[in-house]
Amino acid sequence: MVTENETFHRTGPSRRALTAGFAALAAGGLGGPLAGRATAATPPGPAGAPTVVPALREWTGAQGTFEVTPATRVVVPHGDARLLALARAFTTELEETTGLRLRRPGSAGHRPRAGEITLAVDPSDHHPRGGERYRDEGSRLTVTPRHVSVTGPAYAGVVWATRSLLQILTGSPRGDALPAGTAVDWPAYARRGFMLDVGRRWFSPAFLRDYIRVLSWYKFNDFQIHLNDNEIEPPDGDWSRAQCAFRLASDDPAWAGLAAADGSFDRATWDGFEDLAALHAVRLTPEIDAPAHSLAFVRFRPDIGLDGGASDHLDLANPAATAFMKDLFTHFTPWFRSPVVHYGADEYGGPVEQYRGYFNAMAAHLRGLGKQPAAWGSLGRIGGTADGYDKSVRMYSWSNGWYGPRAIRKDGFEYLNINDATLYIVPFADYYHGDGLDGRYLYDEWAPHVFPDGQSVPPGDPALHGALFAVWNDLVHEDYDELDVHGLVEGTLGVLAQKMWAAAPAPGTGYDAFQERVAALGLGPGLERVRNTSG
């Protein structure tokens, strides 16, 4: 039996440092047999639908087209400030897409007028096939030769319909005509996202703003930002020389010196991310990772570190370590508008009792701050059973070995698929898809319920919220920049958007044709730094 005073270092393969055998699986074994294959969430989609990624779920064509002209005006119900802000942004995007200078947005009348594009939220709108997913993010888009109408039960659905309109224009021969018809659209899963590790490598604010826009372009709704981390193995075993960073910079003197010197986000910059994300219906999920991967905190407060600070672990035998993390979350959580805050909790090598106490204490603390706690699933390897753990924590199923989806599901947690063998990129590494994810496999074989090694779960499992893919910047000394990372991500953005949205390939479209479609649509308007490299 271990005692609270015993200390342990991390052992076994890491999320970021694979064993040779597992590296071989990640690099080349994903095309093999799986317990579950991608299964269509709905019957085959509509024939003759305009080109949109992800593909429209329902389309009924009609005669004629709506022409976008300088007289076109985007209108919203009087007094709806949020939709008016969207209308302004959408008008700017229409101008960039069509090359036409349009009229300023305004308020809609009782009846649509010629040349108007109406955006409206109608909470009573519903769709039997779409169900809850339609109520949260669905939309009806009706195009006639005279006017265009967009309606959704919630704001997000209206945003997604504007993305569809822009994509249809981008793919049209003249760039200014919309085919007449009605589209009804909704996602199969609630969470569809991307995680970026900025703890090990600095990414500019412009890049993050662009990725909010790009994710919205393809109807991803979750952008998780991994805000702290450190080098996996210190140079010559010396943790004092290891790279580490925490990327939020407070103006409170109590936190002076915690933010990374090579780049961090102050409150105004973070608020700008939040404003842009809210406009584009993307949720920023912040992640602050502890009690492992915590060198930035240990360097700031050596007294809370394992082995006197010669480690990237917090010393959970020291109550000051948990108190420090509670203070940290209390200070920074008001920055975060997401209902979910991720607190890491992976790969800790200390006593099970200490880990369980920390896991539960931080979950309760975040709930007290008004947030849904989320964590990396690690209970399978840390030891013990799920008994005594806070089951309200949302688990990220990242490794079958650390805590596979079937065990997570059996133990009663809600969860997401962010499986390392399928959905991790470590730029330019010889493991975890160093050259980018396997797009053909993802398109033909994968869906959010699909996991490798016989761990797939039933399609539509109500405990499965969806999926994310991730970039981990393990190779802190490798020579690459943020645009190189974009080059690795871009190749499967459209594929993952399609499969997370519909849990099925685009109707009647093979992988190569689908990728041609994605390349033609590009990354959307309004970008500052990122550019389309696949067209």
Backbone torsions as a table, in degrees:
resi	resn	phi	psi	omega
1	MET	NA	133.0	179.8
2	VAL	-87.1	154.6	177.2
3	THR	-110.0	167.5	-178.3
4	GLU	-65.1	-21.2	-177.1
5	ASN	-87.9	-9.9	178.3
6	GLU	-74.0	144.1	-179.8
7	THR	-122.0	144.9	-176.6
8	PHE	-135.5	148.0	174.1
9	HIS	-102.3	159.8	-180.0
10	ARG	-61.5	135.7	177.0
11	THR	-130.7	162.2	177.2
12	GLY	80.3	173.2	-176.6
13	PRO	-65.7	140.0	-179.5
14	SER	-92.4	162.3	171.1
15	ARG	-55.9	-35.4	-175.1
16	ARG	-100.0	-15.2	-176.6
17	ALA	-125.3	93.3	-172.5
18	LEU	-81.1	153.7	166.1
19	THR	-69.4	159.8	-176.0
20	ALA	-60.5	-39.9	-178.3
21	GLY	-64.7	-42.8	-179.3
22	PHE	-71.7	-32.8	176.3
23	ALA	-59.8	-39.4	178.5
24	ALA	-63.4	-39.7	176.6
25	LEU	-62.0	-46.9	-177.8
26	ALA	-64.1	-34.8	-175.8
27	ALA	-79.0	-35.8	-172.3
28	GLY	-142.1	1.9	-172.8
29	GLY	-102.1	12.4	-173.6
30	LEU	-81.6	-13.2	-178.6
31	GLY	-85.7	-1.7	-177.0
32	GLY	-76.1	-177.2	-176.6
33	PRO	-64.8	141.1	175.1
34	LEU	-122.9	156.3	178.4
35	ALA	-66.7	-30.0	178.3
36	GLY	-133.8	143.2	176.8
37	ARG	-112.3	166.3	179.0
38	ALA	-60.1	129.3	-178.4
39	THR	-122.3	130.9	-179.2
40	ALA	-58.5	131.8	179.9
41	ALA	-79.6	-20.3	-179.9
42	THR	-139.4	167.9	174.7
43	PRO	-61.4	166.9	-179.6
44	PRO	-50.2	144.8	-173.2
45	GLY	-77.2	-175.8	-170.1
46	PRO	-76.9	138.3	174.6
47	ALA	-77.6	143.7	175.8
48	GLY	75.0	10.2	-179.6
49	ALA	-70.1	148.3	176.3
50	PRO	-64.7	159.6	-175.2
51	THR	-74.3	116.5	177.9
52	VAL	-142.8	142.0	175.4
53	VAL	-125.7	119.2	-3.4
54	PRO	-67.6	155.6	-174.9
55	ALA	-61.8	147.5	176.6
56	LEU	-62.7	141.9	-178.4
57	ARG	-77.4	-38.0	178.0
58	GLU	-138.0	141.7	178.7
59	TRP	-147.7	130.8	173.5
60	THR	-123.1	112.4	-176.5
61	GLY	-76.3	158.8	176.8
62	ALA	-142.4	-179.8	-176.8
63	GLN	-87.9	140.5	171.6
64	GLY	96.5	-176.2	178.9
65	THR	-141.9	157.4	170.9
66	PHE	-101.4	124.3	-178.2
67	GLU	-96.6	125.3	172.7
68	VAL	-81.3	123.6	-178.9
69	THR	-131.6	172.1	176.3
70	PRO	-58.7	-18.9	178.4
71	ALA	-85.3	-7.9	-179.8
72	THR	-64.0	139.5	-178.8
73	ARG	-136.8	135.3	174.4
74	VAL	-90.4	127.8	-176.6
75	VAL	-128.6	153.6	-179.3
76	VAL	-138.3	161.4	176.7
77	PRO	-57.6	143.2	-178.5
78	HIS	-59.1	132.8	174.8
79	GLY	88.5	-3.4	179.5
80	ASP	-88.8	91.4	-173.6
81	ALA	-64.6	-37.2	-178.5
82	ARG	-66.5	-43.7	177.8
83	LEU	-68.5	-31.8	177.5
84	LEU	-65.5	-39.8	176.3
85	ALA	-62.7	-40.9	176.3
86	LEU	-63.4	-42.1	179.9
87	ALA	-60.7	-39.2	178.4
88	ARG	-64.8	-46.9	179.9
89	ALA	-64.1	-41.3	-179.0
90	PHE	-64.3	-38.3	177.3
91	THR	-61.7	-43.2	177.0
92	THR	-61.7	-41.1	178.7
93	GLU	-66.9	-38.1	176.0
94	LEU	-62.5	-39.7	178.4
95	GLU	-63.9	-42.2	178.5
96	GLU	-66.5	-37.9	-177.2
97	THR	-73.0	-43.1	-174.7
98	THR	-95.0	-19.1	-174.0
99	GLY	78.5	8.4	-178.3
100	LEU	-104.4	140.5	173.9
101	ARG	-88.8	117.6	-172.4
102	LEU	-100.6	168.9	175.7
103	ARG	-68.3	155.7	177.9
104	ARG	-67.4	145.7	178.5
105	PRO	-61.6	157.6	-179.7
106	GLY	-153.1	-165.8	-179.0
107	SER	-93.6	142.9	-179.6
108	ALA	-80.9	146.9	173.5
109	GLY	-86.7	-173.6	179.9
110	HIS	-69.2	-30.1	178.3
111	ARG	-124.0	140.3	179.6
112	PRO	-65.2	139.2	178.9
113	ARG	-99.9	160.4	178.9
114	ALA	-59.8	134.9	177.3
115	GLY	86.9	-0.2	-177.8
116	GLU	-92.4	146.0	167.8
117	ILE	-114.8	111.1	-174.6
118	THR	-98.0	130.3	174.9
119	LEU	-112.9	128.3	-177.5
120	ALA	-149.6	145.1	172.1
121	VAL	-103.0	127.3	178.3
122	ASP	-128.5	97.4	-177.3
123	PRO	-58.5	-20.6	-180.0
124	SER	-81.4	-11.5	-179.9
125	ASP	-64.2	138.1	179.8
126	HIS	-150.3	167.3	-179.4
127	HIS	-150.4	120.5	-173.9
128	PRO	-56.8	-43.2	-178.5
129	ARG	-70.5	-35.7	-177.0
130	GLY	-76.9	-31.5	176.7
131	GLY	55.2	-134.6	-177.0
132	GLU	-63.3	-38.1	-180.0
133	ARG	-63.8	-35.7	176.3
134	TYR	-67.7	-41.2	-179.3
135	ARG	-62.2	-32.5	-177.8
136	ASP	-85.5	-36.6	-171.5
137	GLU	-144.2	13.8	-177.3
138	GLY	-84.3	169.2	179.3
139	SER	-157.8	157.0	170.6
140	ARG	-119.7	124.6	179.7
141	LEU	-118.1	115.8	-179.5
142	THR	-116.9	122.5	180.0
143	VAL	-114.6	125.4	171.5
144	THR	-122.4	165.4	177.0
145	PRO	-60.9	-17.5	-175.4
146	ARG	-96.9	-38.8	-175.6
147	HIS	-156.8	171.7	178.8
148	VAL	-127.1	138.2	179.4
149	SER	-127.5	130.1	175.1
150	VAL	-120.2	124.9	178.0
151	THR	-134.9	139.6	174.7
152	GLY	-145.2	154.1	177.4
153	PRO	-68.0	-21.3	-179.4
154	ALA	-142.5	164.3	-175.5
155	TYR	-57.1	-42.3	-175.3
156	ALA	-57.7	-41.1	-179.8
157	GLY	-62.0	-36.8	177.2
158	VAL	-64.8	-42.3	177.1
159	VAL	-58.7	-47.1	-178.3
160	TRP	-62.5	-34.9	178.2
161	ALA	-67.2	-35.0	176.3
162	THR	-67.1	-33.2	175.3
163	ARG	-63.6	-40.8	178.8
164	SER	-62.2	-43.9	179.3
165	LEU	-60.1	-45.3	-179.8
166	LEU	-64.4	-39.0	179.0
167	GLN	-67.6	-38.9	178.2
168	ILE	-61.8	-42.5	177.5
169	LEU	-64.2	-41.6	179.7
170	THR	-60.1	-37.5	-177.8
171	GLY	-89.2	-2.6	-178.2
172	SER	-81.7	152.4	-175.2
173	PRO	-57.5	-41.8	-177.1
174	ARG	-97.8	-15.1	177.8
175	GLY	81.9	7.5	-177.7
176	ASP	-138.6	14.8	-175.3
177	ALA	-127.9	136.8	177.7
178	LEU	-112.9	128.3	178.7
179	PRO	-68.9	141.4	178.9
180	ALA	-69.5	143.6	179.2
181	GLY	155.2	-178.5	-179.3
182	THR	-127.1	129.3	175.9
183	ALA	-113.4	135.5	171.5
184	VAL	-120.7	127.4	-169.3
185	ASP	-139.8	147.5	177.7
186	TRP	-167.2	157.9	-179.9
187	PRO	-90.4	160.1	176.2
188	ALA	-84.7	-26.9	-176.5
189	TYR	-129.5	150.9	-174.9
190	ALA	-73.3	-37.4	-176.5
191	ARG	-116.1	129.5	-179.0
192	ARG	-140.8	107.6	-166.9
193	GLY	-148.4	-177.9	-178.4
194	PHE	-139.2	136.9	176.2
195	MET	-115.4	132.7	-179.9
196	LEU	-121.0	125.7	176.6
197	ASP	-83.3	102.7	174.2
198	VAL	-99.2	-3.1	179.4
199	GLY	-68.6	-38.7	-177.8
200	ARG	-93.5	-11.4	179.4
201	ARG	-152.8	134.1	-178.7
202	TRP	-74.6	132.9	172.7
203	PHE	-121.3	137.1	-173.6
204	SER	-70.6	155.1	173.8
205	PRO	-55.9	-37.7	179.5
206	ALA	-61.5	-39.8	178.7
207	PHE	-64.1	-45.1	179.8
208	LEU	-65.0	-39.3	176.6
209	ARG	-62.1	-42.5	178.4
210	ASP	-61.7	-39.3	-178.2
211	TYR	-70.9	-28.8	171.3
212	ILE	-60.8	-44.7	180.0
213	ARG	-66.4	-43.4	-177.7
214	VAL	-66.2	-43.1	178.6
215	LEU	-61.2	-41.8	178.0
216	SER	-64.2	-38.1	179.1
217	TRP	-53.6	-37.2	-179.1
218	TYR	-104.5	16.5	172.3
219	LYS	66.1	24.0	164.1
220	PHE	-72.9	143.3	-176.9
221	ASN	-121.5	10.2	-176.8
222	ASP	-140.7	123.0	177.3
223	PHE	-122.3	101.4	-179.6
224	GLN	-90.1	130.2	-178.5
225	ILE	-114.3	113.4	-178.7
226	HIS	-83.2	103.0	-162.0
227	LEU	-88.8	-11.9	177.0
228	ASN	-146.6	150.7	173.0
229	ASP	-179.1	-175.8	-177.7
230	ASN	-154.3	167.8	174.8
231	GLU	-53.1	141.1	-176.6
232	ILE	-68.5	-50.1	178.5
233	GLU	-120.2	127.0	-177.6
234	PRO	-72.4	152.0	177.8
235	PRO	-59.1	123.3	179.2
236	ASP	54.0	29.5	178.3
237	GLY	74.0	10.3	-175.1
238	ASP	-101.0	102.1	-177.8
239	TRP	-65.4	-21.4	179.3
240	SER	-68.6	-16.0	-179.8
241	ARG	-104.1	-1.3	-174.7
242	ALA	-78.4	146.0	175.4
243	GLN	-69.0	138.9	172.6
244	CYS	-156.6	159.6	179.5
245	ALA	-161.2	146.6	165.0
246	PHE	-123.9	128.9	-163.8
247	ARG	-101.3	10.9	175.0
248	LEU	-108.4	133.6	-177.1
249	ALA	-115.7	107.8	178.1
250	SER	-87.3	149.5	173.8
251	ASP	-91.1	4.1	175.4
252	ASP	-76.0	124.1	-178.4
253	PRO	-56.7	-25.0	-179.8
254	ALA	-63.5	-22.6	-178.0
255	TRP	-110.2	12.0	179.4
256	ALA	-61.5	130.1	179.8
257	GLY	96.3	-9.4	179.4
258	LEU	-78.7	-37.9	-177.3
259	ALA	-67.1	145.6	-177.9
260	ALA	-65.6	139.1	-179.2
261	ALA	-72.4	-25.1	-177.1
262	ASP	-88.2	4.9	175.8
263	GLY	148.8	133.4	177.9
264	SER	-156.6	166.6	-178.3
265	PHE	-108.8	122.7	174.6
266	ASP	-83.5	178.0	-174.3
267	ARG	-62.7	-40.9	-178.6
268	ALA	-63.9	-41.4	178.6
269	THR	-65.0	-43.6	178.7
270	TRP	-63.8	-41.4	176.9
271	ASP	-59.2	-37.4	176.7
272	GLY	-62.7	-41.3	174.4
273	PHE	-59.3	-45.8	-177.5
274	GLU	-63.5	-42.2	179.1
275	ASP	-61.6	-47.1	-178.9
276	LEU	-65.0	-41.6	179.9
277	ALA	-64.1	-42.1	179.0
278	ALA	-62.2	-41.8	178.0
279	LEU	-59.2	-38.0	-174.5
280	HIS	-97.4	10.9	176.3
281	ALA	62.5	32.5	176.6
282	VAL	-111.2	134.3	176.9
283	ARG	-94.1	128.5	172.3
284	LEU	-87.7	111.0	177.1
285	THR	-97.1	110.7	179.2
286	PRO	-80.6	144.1	173.1
287	GLU	-127.4	125.5	171.4
288	ILE	-118.6	113.7	-167.0
289	ASP	-98.2	124.8	174.5
290	ALA	-161.0	160.0	12.2
291	PRO	-90.4	-7.6	168.9
292	ALA	-92.6	176.1	179.7
293	HIS	56.9	32.5	-167.5
294	SER	-114.9	25.2	-175.2
295	LEU	-60.5	-34.5	178.9
296	ALA	-60.8	-36.6	179.4
297	PHE	-76.9	-38.3	178.6
298	VAL	-65.8	-39.0	178.8
299	ARG	-66.1	-34.3	177.6
300	PHE	-73.1	-37.5	-179.3
301	ARG	-133.3	80.9	-176.4
302	PRO	-57.6	-24.5	-177.7
303	ASP	-68.0	-17.1	-179.5
304	ILE	-99.1	3.8	-178.1
305	GLY	-91.7	150.4	176.1
306	LEU	-66.2	146.5	179.7
307	ASP	55.3	41.6	177.7
308	GLY	65.6	24.3	178.6
309	GLY	97.2	-2.1	179.0
310	ALA	-89.2	59.8	-174.6
311	SER	-172.2	165.1	170.4
312	ASP	-103.2	16.8	177.3
313	HIS	-104.0	144.5	165.8
314	LEU	-76.5	151.0	176.0
315	ASP	-91.5	96.2	-175.9
316	LEU	-73.9	-7.4	170.6
317	ALA	-73.7	-16.0	179.5
318	ASN	-97.5	111.6	-178.8
319	PRO	-56.3	-23.5	-179.8
320	ALA	-64.4	-26.8	-179.5
321	ALA	-66.4	-48.8	178.1
322	THR	-66.1	-38.8	178.3
323	ALA	-61.9	-39.7	177.5
324	PHE	-61.0	-46.4	-178.6
325	MET	-66.0	-36.4	175.1
326	LYS	-62.3	-43.5	178.4
327	ASP	-62.8	-40.0	-179.8
328	LEU	-61.7	-48.6	179.6
329	PHE	-67.2	-37.4	177.5
330	THR	-59.9	-39.1	-178.2
331	HIS	-72.9	-44.8	-171.1
332	PHE	-93.0	-20.6	-177.9
333	THR	-58.3	-34.1	174.9
334	PRO	-60.1	-17.0	174.6
335	TRP	-71.5	-24.2	-166.2
336	PHE	-97.8	125.3	178.3
337	ARG	-93.2	-15.5	178.1
338	SER	-61.7	140.8	173.6
339	PRO	-70.1	-14.6	-178.1
340	VAL	-113.4	133.1	171.7
341	VAL	-124.0	129.0	-178.3
342	HIS	-95.1	127.5	-176.8
343	TYR	-113.6	21.9	171.1
344	GLY	74.9	-103.3	174.8
345	ALA	66.0	37.6	-179.9
346	ASP	-117.6	157.3	167.3
347	GLU	56.2	33.3	177.7
348	TYR	-84.4	138.8	-175.6
349	GLY	-105.9	12.3	-178.0
350	GLY	-90.6	-175.5	-178.2
351	PRO	-58.5	142.6	-177.9
352	VAL	-57.7	-43.6	-177.0
353	GLU	-60.7	-40.4	179.2
354	GLN	-67.3	-43.6	179.3
355	TYR	-61.3	-46.7	-179.1
356	ARG	-60.1	-42.1	178.4
357	GLY	-61.2	-42.5	178.4
358	TYR	-66.2	-46.2	-179.0
359	PHE	-54.5	-48.6	-177.3
360	ASN	-72.8	-39.4	-178.8
361	ALA	-63.8	-42.3	-178.8
362	MET	-72.5	-35.3	176.0
363	ALA	-61.4	-45.9	179.4
364	ALA	-64.3	-37.4	-179.8
365	HIS	-64.8	-44.2	179.5
366	LEU	-65.5	-40.0	175.6
367	ARG	-61.8	-38.1	176.7
368	GLY	-64.6	-23.6	175.4
369	LEU	-89.1	5.5	176.3
370	GLY	87.3	18.8	-176.6
371	LYS	-118.4	150.3	170.1
372	GLN	-81.0	119.5	-179.9
373	PRO	-79.3	142.8	175.6
374	ALA	-132.1	151.7	-176.7
375	ALA	-150.5	159.1	172.8
376	TRP	-74.5	131.8	179.7
377	GLY	-68.5	115.8	-176.3
378	SER	-137.7	6.2	-171.1
379	LEU	-69.0	-24.2	-178.6
380	GLY	-67.6	-28.3	-177.6
381	ARG	-108.3	-26.9	179.7
382	ILE	-65.2	-30.7	174.8
383	GLY	116.8	165.6	-178.4
384	GLY	77.6	-162.5	177.7
385	THR	-122.9	179.2	178.5
386	ALA	-76.4	-7.5	178.7
387	ASP	-60.6	133.7	177.8
388	GLY	89.0	-6.3	177.7
389	TYR	-89.7	149.1	178.7
390	ASP	-68.3	110.4	-174.7
391	LYS	-79.5	-4.9	177.8
392	SER	-81.2	-9.1	179.3
393	VAL	-71.1	134.4	178.3
394	ARG	-85.2	122.5	-174.6
395	MET	-92.9	136.7	171.5
396	TYR	-97.8	113.6	-179.2
397	SER	-83.5	94.9	-174.2
398	TRP	-103.5	-21.2	-176.9
399	SER	-147.8	126.6	176.5
400	ASN	-61.8	-32.4	-179.5
401	GLY	-74.1	-38.1	-179.2
402	TRP	-78.3	-37.1	175.6
403	TYR	-178.3	93.0	-173.9
404	GLY	-71.1	162.5	-174.5
405	PRO	-63.9	-34.3	-179.5
406	ARG	-68.9	-36.9	176.3
407	ALA	-69.0	-42.0	177.9
408	ILE	-58.6	-46.2	-178.7
409	ARG	-64.8	-44.1	-179.7
410	LYS	-63.0	-35.1	-178.4
411	ASP	-79.6	-5.3	171.3
412	GLY	94.1	17.3	177.0
413	PHE	-92.0	149.5	162.9
414	GLU	-80.5	151.6	-169.2
415	TYR	-154.3	169.0	174.5
416	LEU	-130.7	156.2	178.2
417	ASN	-95.0	113.2	171.9
418	ILE	-138.3	48.5	-171.8
419	ASN	-61.6	131.3	-174.0
420	ASP	-65.7	-40.3	-177.5
421	ALA	-67.0	-20.5	-175.9
422	THR	-109.0	-37.0	-163.0
423	LEU	-123.4	10.0	178.3
424	TYR	-100.5	138.4	168.5
425	ILE	-119.0	125.3	166.5
426	VAL	-112.9	104.3	-171.5
427	PRO	-51.2	122.4	170.8
428	PHE	65.0	20.0	173.9
429	ALA	-88.4	165.9	175.3
430	ASP	-94.3	21.3	175.2
431	TYR	-146.3	167.2	177.9
432	TYR	48.0	53.5	169.2
433	HIS	53.2	59.0	-178.4
434	GLY	-62.9	-20.5	178.5
435	ASP	-107.8	14.2	179.9
436	GLY	109.0	159.8	-176.2
437	LEU	-70.1	162.9	-179.6
438	ASP	-84.3	91.1	-174.6
439	GLY	-62.6	-40.7	-178.2
440	ARG	-64.8	-44.1	176.4
441	TYR	-59.8	-46.8	-178.0
442	LEU	-60.5	-40.9	-177.7
443	TYR	-70.7	-43.5	-173.4
444	ASP	-86.0	-30.8	-168.0
445	GLU	-118.9	-27.3	-167.1
446	TRP	-97.0	155.1	167.2
447	ALA	-154.5	167.9	-176.4
448	PRO	-56.7	-24.0	179.7
449	HIS	-87.7	-2.7	-174.6
450	VAL	-93.0	126.4	176.3
451	PHE	-128.6	152.5	179.2
452	PRO	-75.2	172.7	172.4
453	ASP	59.3	39.2	175.0
454	GLY	70.5	21.5	-176.5
455	GLN	-104.6	10.4	180.0
456	SER	-61.3	151.2	-179.0
457	VAL	-114.3	168.3	-178.5
458	PRO	-61.5	139.1	173.9
459	PRO	-56.0	137.4	178.8
460	GLY	73.3	16.1	177.5
461	ASP	-51.0	121.4	-175.5
462	PRO	-62.8	-20.3	177.8
463	ALA	-81.8	-13.5	-179.0
464	LEU	-90.5	112.9	-176.0
465	HIS	-80.6	-21.4	-178.4
466	GLY	147.9	-147.3	-173.4
467	ALA	-149.7	156.8	172.0
468	LEU	-136.8	154.8	166.5
469	PHE	-114.7	163.2	-166.6
470	ALA	-139.9	149.0	168.0
471	VAL	-115.3	121.5	176.0
472	TRP	-112.1	124.1	-176.9
473	ASN	-94.8	61.1	-177.6
474	ASP	-59.2	-39.5	-171.2
475	LEU	-84.9	79.3	-171.2
476	VAL	-67.3	-20.3	-178.4
477	HIS	-101.0	-1.2	178.4
478	GLU	-70.9	145.9	-177.0
479	ASP	-91.8	93.8	173.7
480	TYR	-153.1	163.0	-178.6
481	ASP	-125.8	-175.2	-174.3
482	GLU	-65.3	-31.1	178.6
483	LEU	-72.6	-30.4	172.7
484	ASP	-64.5	-39.8	176.2
485	VAL	-61.6	-45.1	177.4
486	HIS	-56.9	-40.2	179.0
487	GLY	-60.4	-31.8	177.9
488	LEU	-77.9	-31.0	-176.5
489	VAL	-82.4	-37.7	-169.3
490	GLU	-57.5	-34.9	-173.4
491	GLY	-63.3	-21.7	-179.3
492	THR	-121.7	11.2	177.9
493	LEU	-57.8	-50.5	-177.8
494	GLY	-66.3	-40.5	179.5
495	VAL	-60.5	-49.1	-179.0
496	LEU	-67.2	-35.3	175.9
497	ALA	-59.5	-47.0	-179.7
498	GLN	-61.6	-46.3	-173.6
499	LYS	-76.0	-30.8	176.2
500	MET	-75.9	-32.7	-179.0
501	TRP	-74.9	-46.8	-171.8
502	ALA	-112.8	-11.3	-175.8
503	ALA	58.0	26.2	-179.3
504	ALA	-159.8	156.1	174.3
505	PRO	-63.2	164.2	174.3
506	ALA	-62.6	133.9	-174.7
507	PRO	-55.4	127.3	174.7
508	GLY	67.9	19.1	-174.8
509	THR	-128.4	120.7	176.0
510	GLY	-77.6	173.6	-173.8
511	TYR	-59.6	-49.0	-175.9
512	ASP	-63.2	-44.2	179.0
513	ALA	-65.4	-37.9	178.6
514	PHE	-63.1	-43.3	-180.0
515	GLN	-66.0	-31.8	173.6
516	GLU	-63.9	-39.7	177.4
517	ARG	-61.9	-45.4	-179.9
518	VAL	-61.5	-45.4	-178.7
519	ALA	-61.8	-38.1	-179.4
520	ALA	-68.1	-33.5	-179.2
521	LEU	-78.3	-24.3	177.8
522	GLY	69.9	-150.7	-172.5
523	LEU	-113.0	1.7	177.7
524	GLY	94.0	171.2	-175.9
525	PRO	-84.0	168.7	169.9
526	GLY	83.4	12.0	-174.2
527	LEU	-79.6	143.2	-179.7
528	GLU	-96.8	-40.8	-170.5
529	ARG	-127.5	-41.0	-175.9
530	VAL	-76.6	143.8	177.7
531	ARG	-131.4	154.5	177.2
532	ASN	-72.9	120.0	-179.9
533	THR	-109.0	0.3	-174.4
534	SER	-106.8	-2.4	-177.0
535	GLY	-81.0	NA	NA
